[in-house]
Structures are given as C-alpha cells and as structure tokens.
C-alpha cells in the first residue's frame, strides 16, 4: 500500500457504537414490531432526513405513523440518541494516529443529533476535520460526499484511507481511488492498520 497521509473514519458503528441497531432492538421488544420492519421503514426516510431535506419532526411523524406507534417522538429520539457512546479504545486510537496522520470524520448525521453527540462526547476535538451529511446535502454512499471528504483531506485519493463498518459505504471510496478498511471492532482495526504499515504511537 502506498503512503497514507490521511485516515478518515465513519462515526456510528466505528468511533461510536451502533446506537441505531440498539434502538431498533428496543422498538422490537417494546412495540412487538419485527426489527427488520423497523429498520426498513427507518431507512425509507433516511435519505431526506440525513441529507437535511426534511425536518426531524417530519421524519419521526412519518416513521411512527407507518409503524402505527403512538408515542411522543421526542421521547423516542432521546432514547435513540442516548444509545450512542464511544467504542472502547477508539478516542485513544484516533489521538495516537493524529501524531503522524491527518485524521478526519465522515458521518451521516442530522442537524439535531450531531450537535448533541458532539457536545456530549467532544467528538470534533479528536479530528482534524469533520464532514457531516446534513451540512453537505449528501449522505453515504452518494459519491459526492466522498469527493467533499477528499477536498477536506487535501491529499490525493491514493494517499487517503477510509474506514467504515458497512461494506457498501466503502465502494464509492474505492471507486475514487481511496484505500479502504472494513471495521469490525477496535482490536481488529488496530491490527489491520498496523498490518498495512500505519504508525500507531
């Protein structure tokens, strides 16, 4: 692998845990709606909400109406957002990498959730730059948001490494010439980084 100068991480499922998945489990257990049905309906409204084209209230009202859930959406939003927390060891890993590399964050997040999570966990402080979907009008895996990440990185695609926990989110990065790694857990990604010659000190 050529010399990597910038490493770009996903947020949910990589730096943070999979809070959405925990929320879908909660909805299944609480409202006896199959998790797969909840997931599919959530993703139905994912694109317009996470790219900033509809409001949070519109998102929740449509989502809950489809699932026939009669509950205050603000309570459910609070439940969902509080499932997110940093993965053990990830902030420390990022800070070590920043000694030798430019480190960025590329995340699908909304204008309501991102400020809350960033304020709670000081996420931005651990990265040299952040690209948040609602600010761009695009979301993964739309190739436009990866091009924005490359502009922020200010290096050639072959000098950039992108890490995500979903395979389909890695494909556009590969198409643009970026290197990629699939995230499974903090221990695995640390080993994979070391295996390709990334310095972690």
C-alpha positions as CSV (number, residue, x, y, z in Angstrom):
1,X,0.0,0.0,0.0
2,X,1.3,3.5,-0.9
3,X,2.0,6.1,1.7
4,X,-1.1,7.1,3.6
5,X,-1.3,10.7,4.8
6,X,-5.0,11.0,5.8
7,X,-7.2,8.5,7.6
8,X,-11.0,9.1,7.5
9,X,-13.3,7.4,9.9
10,X,-17.0,6.7,10.0
11,X,-18.9,7.7,13.2
12,X,-21.8,5.3,14.1
13,X,-20.5,1.8,14.2
14,X,-16.9,2.8,14.2
15,X,-16.0,5.7,16.5
16,X,-19.3,5.4,18.3
17,X,-21.2,2.1,18.8
18,X,-24.2,1.1,16.6
19,X,-26.8,3.1,18.5
20,X,-29.3,2.8,15.8
21,X,-29.2,-1.0,15.9
22,X,-29.8,-0.9,19.7
23,X,-32.7,1.4,19.1
24,X,-34.2,-1.0,16.6
25,X,-33.9,-3.8,19.2
26,X,-35.7,-1.6,21.7
27,X,-38.6,-0.9,19.3
28,X,-38.9,-4.6,18.5
29,X,-39.0,-5.5,22.2
30,X,-41.3,-2.6,23.3
31,X,-43.8,-2.5,20.5
32,X,-43.5,-6.1,19.2
33,X,-42.7,-4.9,15.7
34,X,-40.1,-7.1,13.8
35,X,-36.7,-5.3,13.9
36,X,-36.3,-5.8,10.1
37,X,-39.6,-3.9,9.5
38,X,-38.4,-1.1,11.8
39,X,-35.1,-0.9,10.0
40,X,-36.6,-0.8,6.5
41,X,-39.1,1.9,7.5
42,X,-36.4,3.9,9.2
43,X,-34.2,3.8,6.1
44,X,-37.2,4.8,3.9
45,X,-36.9,8.3,5.4
46,X,-33.1,8.2,6.0
47,X,-32.1,9.9,2.8
48,X,-34.3,13.0,3.1
49,X,-33.6,13.4,6.8
50,X,-29.9,12.7,7.0
51,X,-29.2,14.9,3.9
52,X,-31.1,17.8,5.5
53,X,-34.1,17.8,3.2
54,X,-36.9,17.2,5.8
55,X,-37.2,18.2,9.5
56,X,-36.7,15.9,12.4
57,X,-40.4,16.2,13.3
58,X,-41.4,15.2,9.8
59,X,-39.1,12.3,9.9
60,X,-40.4,10.9,13.2
61,X,-44.1,11.6,12.5
62,X,-43.9,9.7,9.2
63,X,-41.8,6.9,10.6
64,X,-44.1,6.4,13.6
65,X,-47.3,6.7,11.6
66,X,-46.1,3.9,9.2
67,X,-45.2,1.7,12.2
68,X,-48.5,2.6,14.0
69,X,-46.6,3.6,17.1
70,X,-48.5,6.1,19.3
71,X,-45.8,7.7,21.4
72,X,-44.2,11.1,21.8
73,X,-41.4,11.2,19.1
74,X,-39.2,13.3,21.4
75,X,-39.1,10.5,24.0
76,X,-38.1,8.1,21.3
77,X,-35.5,10.4,19.9
78,X,-34.0,10.8,23.4
79,X,-34.0,7.0,23.8
80,X,-32.3,6.5,20.4
81,X,-29.6,9.2,20.8
82,X,-28.6,8.0,24.3
83,X,-27.8,4.5,22.9
84,X,-24.8,6.1,21.2
85,X,-21.5,6.1,23.1
86,X,-17.8,5.9,22.1
87,X,-16.4,2.5,21.4
88,X,-13.8,1.5,23.9
89,X,-10.3,2.5,22.8
90,X,-11.4,4.4,19.7
91,X,-10.7,8.0,21.1
92,X,-7.3,6.9,22.3
93,X,-6.5,5.2,18.9
94,X,-7.5,8.4,17.0
95,X,-5.3,10.6,19.2
96,X,-2.3,8.3,18.6
97,X,-2.9,8.4,14.8
98,X,-3.1,12.2,14.8
99,X,0.6,12.3,15.8
100,X,1.5,11.0,12.3
101,X,-1.5,11.5,10.1
102,X,-4.3,13.9,9.2
103,X,-7.4,12.3,10.7
104,X,-11.0,13.1,9.5
105,X,-14.6,12.1,10.3
106,X,-17.1,11.3,7.6
107,X,-20.6,10.8,9.1
108,X,-24.2,10.6,8.2
109,X,-25.7,12.7,10.9
110,X,-28.6,15.2,11.3
111,X,-28.6,18.8,12.4
112,X,-30.3,17.8,15.7
113,X,-28.3,14.7,16.6
114,X,-24.8,15.8,15.7
115,X,-24.6,18.8,17.9
116,X,-25.9,16.8,20.9
117,X,-23.4,13.9,20.3
118,X,-20.6,16.3,19.6
119,X,-21.3,18.3,22.7
120,X,-21.6,15.3,24.9
121,X,-18.5,13.4,23.7
122,X,-16.4,16.3,22.3
123,X,-16.0,14.3,19.1
124,X,-14.8,17.1,16.9
125,X,-11.9,17.8,19.2
126,X,-10.5,14.4,18.3
127,X,-10.4,15.0,14.5
128,X,-8.6,17.4,12.2
129,X,-11.8,17.9,10.1
130,X,-15.3,16.6,10.0
131,X,-17.8,16.1,7.1
132,X,-21.4,15.7,8.4
133,X,-24.1,14.7,5.9
134,X,-26.8,17.3,6.7
135,X,-24.3,20.1,6.1
136,X,-23.5,18.8,2.6
137,X,-26.9,17.8,1.3
138,X,-25.5,14.3,0.6
139,X,-25.0,11.1,2.5
140,X,-23.1,7.9,2.2
141,X,-22.9,6.0,-0.2
142,X,-23.5,9.0,-2.5
143,X,-20.2,9.7,-4.2
144,X,-20.5,13.4,-3.8
145,X,-19.9,13.3,0.0
146,X,-16.7,11.3,-0.6
147,X,-15.5,14.0,-3.0
148,X,-16.1,16.6,-0.3
149,X,-14.1,14.4,2.1
150,X,-11.2,14.4,-0.3
151,X,-11.3,18.1,-0.7
152,X,-11.1,18.4,3.1
153,X,-8.3,15.9,3.3
154,X,-6.3,17.9,0.7
155,X,-4.4,14.9,-0.4
156,X,-4.6,12.6,-3.5
157,X,-7.2,9.7,-3.2
158,X,-4.4,7.1,-3.1
159,X,-3.0,8.9,0.0
160,X,-6.3,8.6,1.8
161,X,-7.7,5.7,3.8
162,X,-11.4,5.4,4.6
163,X,-12.7,3.2,7.4
164,X,-16.4,2.2,7.7
165,X,-18.4,-0.7,9.2
166,X,-20.6,-1.2,6.2
167,X,-19.1,-2.7,3.0
168,X,-21.4,-0.7,0.7
169,X,-20.1,2.5,2.1
170,X,-16.6,1.6,1.2
171,X,-17.3,1.1,-2.5
172,X,-17.5,4.8,-3.6
173,X,-14.3,5.5,-1.8
174,X,-12.6,2.6,-3.7
175,X,-14.1,4.0,-7.0
176,X,-12.4,7.3,-6.3
177,X,-9.1,5.6,-5.7
178,X,-9.0,5.7,-1.9
179,X,-7.7,2.9,0.2
180,X,-10.3,1.3,2.5
181,X,-10.7,-1.0,5.6
182,X,-13.8,-2.6,6.9
183,X,-14.3,-2.0,10.6
184,X,-15.4,-4.9,12.8
185,X,-14.2,-3.9,16.2
186,X,-11.5,-1.7,17.8
187,X,-9.0,-4.5,18.2
188,X,-9.3,-5.7,14.6
189,X,-9.0,-2.3,13.1
190,X,-5.8,-1.5,15.1
191,X,-4.3,-4.8,13.9
192,X,-5.4,-4.1,10.3
193,X,-3.9,-0.6,10.4
194,X,-0.6,-1.9,11.7
195,X,-0.6,-4.7,9.1
196,X,-0.7,-2.1,6.3
197,X,2.1,-0.1,7.9
198,X,0.2,2.6,9.7
199,X,2.1,4.0,12.7
200,X,0.3,3.9,16.0
201,X,2.2,5.6,18.8
